[in-house]
Structure formats: C-alpha cells, structure tokens
Amino acid sequence: DRGIVELVRDGSPLVLAGVDYLLPLYREVNSYAALAAGTVTGNPDSVGDDVLHERSLAIATEEFAADKRLAAERVEDLWATPRATSDPETFVPAAIHGRIETLFVSSEAELWGSIDESADAVAIHASREAGDEDLLDVAALRTILAGGDVFSVPPEEMPRDAAAVALLRY
C-alpha cells in the first residue's frame, strides 16, 4: 500500500486487478483515497495487457463520470450563491488566485482576451486580437495547478448552458 500511495499521488482512480480472493485483502489495508469500487477480476497475467487496459479504462471512466455528475449537482445546489459563477470576469481572476474548486469548460468554447494579474482585471474580446490568450484555457490550467478539478465537457452537457462554470472555494 505504501508503495502505491507514494507512486500515485494525483487522485486518479486506482483500479485493482487480481484474483477475486486477494482483492478484499488489499482493500482492508488500502489508504489511497481514490480506490475505485470496480475491479478487474482474474489473473492479470493470463488476461493480456490489451484486455486489462480495456477493462480498467471502463471502470476509471465510470469513476470520472460519477465525479462529474456530483460536481454538476453541486453547481445546481450552489447556483444562487456567490460560490458559483459563469462570469469570466469573476472566475478567471479566481483561477489565477487558486480559488476555484471545480471548473466546467465547454469543449467547443473559446474566450479570447487578456489578463492584468496585478489589477485582477480581465479584458474580453469578441474575436482573437494580437496578444490574446484563450481565457478558458488559462482558467483551466490555473485551476489544475492549484489542485482544483476541471471537467471539459461537450456543450450539451454544460451546467447552466454556459461556456464555463466555476465553483469557488470561498
């Protein structure tokens, strides 16, 4: 367990693969918070790498989908509070200061503009201008670097039908 915890530190789902009678033994000593509920049962040596990968990926994908659903529910629960916003002039500076807990970004959206970090000011442009950055990319990157969660989703799955929605830590 100690070796796994030291190796996998990023919170990614850990999918166990092994013979069914050994899996509960590991679960008893596990201290990794993101241990997936699903397992790949059977002898991993006899299953083959491709099959092992396919089965593990299906379980990890379901874990990510569950996290995304829970985060979307939190958006709805907190929407009428100052902790949820789709306003880029609010969430871009919040991302820069590490204040975003969760950020949903539409996979097809772009938001061109510039940032003055010293003034916490964001200038948004209708189309890309010289020196512009995609502010959604900046917000996503800064959220990840500050330990927040980012979900890139198709437009039809976006909470509040916005280009981006942020849940602020405070």
N, C-alpha and C positions, 0 to 999 in steps of 0.2 A: 504494500500500500504506500509506504513512504516513497519508494522509487517512482511510482505512478504520479503521486501528488507533486513531487519535485519536477517531473518531466512535463506534465500537462497542467499549466497554471492559468490558462486563459479562459477558463469557464466553459470550454467546448464540451458537448455531451461525450461522456465516456461510455462506449458500448462494450459490454462484456461478451466475449466469445469463448465457449468452452463446453465441456461435457456437463450435462444438467446437474449432476450431484455435487460438482465443485463450485458452481456459481453461487449458491447460498452461503457457502463458507467465505467466499471473498466479500460478499455483501455485508457479512457480520463485522468484518474488520475495516471496511471501506471508510475513509474520511473525506473523499473527494465529493464536493457538494453537487456536482453536475453528473452524477452517475445516472445513466439512462435506465428507465424502467424496463424497456425491452432488452432482450438478449438474443444472441445467435447461438443456438444450442447445437451440439455435435462436436466432434473432434475437429478443431480448426485445421489440423494438418491434412486431414482427408477431404475437406470441403473444397479447397483450392482458393487461391488469392482472389480471383475474379468474383466468385460466388460470395466469399466472405466480405469483400468490399461492397458488393451489391446489397446484401442483407443488412450490413452495418449502416450503410448510407440511408436506407429506407427508415431505419429506426431513428437515426440522427435527424433526418428531415422532419419526421413527426415531432421530435422534441422541439426543433426550431419553430415549427408551425404552432405548437402549443404555447410557446413563449410569445409568439407574435399575437396570438388570439388574446392572451391575458393582457398584454400591453395595450391592445386596441380597446379592450374593455375598460382599462384604467383611463384611457383618453376620454371615453364617454363619461365615466364617473366623475372625472375632474374637469370636464369641459367648461363649466360655468365658473371656474375658479381661476385665479392668476397663475396657477401651475401648469395650465395647458394653453398652448397658443399655436396659431398658424401664421402669425405676423413675423416676417423675416427681420423687420427692424427690432424685434424683441428677441427672436431665437438665435440669430447669428451672433450678436454680442454675448448672449448667454452661453453659446457653444465655445466661444473664444475664452470665456472665463471658467469653463468647466462646470457650468450649472445645468447642463442637460442630462437628465437621467435616461430618457428614451427619445429617439428621433425616428419618425417615419418619413421616408422620402419617396416620392413617386419616381419610378424607374425611367419615366419618359419626360420628366420636367427638367427645365434649366432655369436658372435665375441669375442673370448677369448683373454684375455691379462691382463696387469696390468697398473696401473697409478701411476706416481710420480707427485703428485699435486704441490709440491714445485718447480719442474722444468718444469711444464707443458708438461711432456713427457708421451707418450703412447707407450707401448710395445705390439705388436700384435703377437699372436702365432697361428700357423696353427691348432693346437688342444689344448684342455684344459691341462694346466700344474698346478702343485701344487701352490696354492695361487692365481690363476687367478679368474677374475670376467668376467661376460658377459658385455662387454663394451657398448653394445646396451642398456642393462637394466640400467646401470649406467647413460648413457646419457639421457634416457627417464625419470628416476627418478629425476635427477638434473634439467631437463627442466621443469618438472611439479612443483617442489619445487620453481623454480624461476618465476613461473607464465606463462610459455610457454605452447603451445598446443602440444600434442603428438597424432599421429594417428598410431595405429597398424593396418596394412592392409595386405591382402594376397599378396604374391609375384607378382601375375599378375596385381595388382593394384598399385604397387610401381612406383612412378615417377622415371624416368631415369633407371629403372631396377636395382636399387642398393639395398643393404641390408638396407641402411638408407640414408636419405637425410635431411639436415638441412637448414633452412632459419635463417640466423643470424640477430640479431637486429642491429648490426653495425659491 
